Amino acid sequence: NARYAVAVNSATSALHIACIALGVGPGDTVWTTPNTFVASANCARYCGASVDFVDIDPHTWCMSVEQLRQKLEDHRVKDLTLPKVVIPVHLSGQSCNMQAISELGQAYGFRIIEDASHAIGATYRSEPVGNCRYSDITVFSFHPVKIITTGEGGMTLTNEKTLADRMARLR
């Protein structure tokens, strides 16, 4: 389980401060899935970064590991900018293949923010989704249409104290 939690006033704010905490800024690129709420892309734009999309797996509706791998390799071969951060989005209680995404992050040098707003209470490999075993930061939403609501708000989780301290200061 993740060691540090930071409460924020919205999931949009949580995604935004997660990007800032990871140093996302002008000249950087963040990749996410097109099958999401706009906040998963806007958080990068708020930081002045570019956004690009990785297609989904038609069976899970979550980020396709094969599409991510292919896009990363295409960018490497063509000497194009690789992402600084990848934001996989868990959907309808179903987790992305976080172990494979994490392995690609290590191979290609990007950080990972899990958007787990639609997966509160879900499990991946018999552990809670969002435990940050395969990501740097996980974001949860407590918006009224989510599984658990506080009327609004959000939360970030991480296993890195420096990231938790940065996000607490930023909120």
Secondary structure, DSSP 4 states (H G I P E B T S, - for coil): --SEEEEESBHHHHHHHHHHHTT--TT-EEEE-SSS-THHHHHHHHTT-EEEE-PBPTTTSSBPHHHHHHHHHHHHHTTPPPPSEEE-B-BTTB---HHHHHHHHHHHT-EEEEE-TT-TT-EETTEETTSSSS-SEEEEE--TTSSS-SSSBEEEEES-HHHHHHHHHH-
